[in-house]
Amino acid sequence: MLRLAAALIGGCLVAFVLAGSGPASADDKTPSNEDIMKKLHGKNGSHKLINKALEGDPDWATIAKHAKIYAEMTAYLDKNKPEKGDEASWKKLATAYAKEAKELSDAAAKKDKEAVKEVFGRLKESCETCHDNHRP
């Protein structure tokens, strides 16, 4: 009887742990704001790699690859909540940032150096406004 009780309790604990560790919704696949920023602006982030690839004769393969990553990652931002500040402001800034990143990806695919530089410049300028309002 004691073995049966122990087996039932053990089974319940395993079921409880497994239920809590699986995805609860589709949003569980959305990367966090921190993960997005690390991917884009970390030590080997797409932002730095694009900036370097634009020096001199552009490395279009690198620019296109990382502009695409930029567009993909920024598309997740408006699905997350801000770490501080107004959610409506967050959605507005995140949506605008994602739109700019998509424009960057499109310009990189066309190998349009002037357009890439212009859009990349706008992306750089947008950091401070968002961080001032939404980063702790």
Secondary structure, 3 states (H helix, E strand, C coil): CHHHHHHHHHHHHHHHHHHHHCCCCHHHHCCCHHHHHHHHHCCCCHHHHHHHHCCCCCCHHHHHHHHHHHHHHHHHHCCCCCCCCCHHHHHHHHHHHHHHHHHHHHHHHCCCHHHHHHHHHHHHHHHHHHHHHHCC
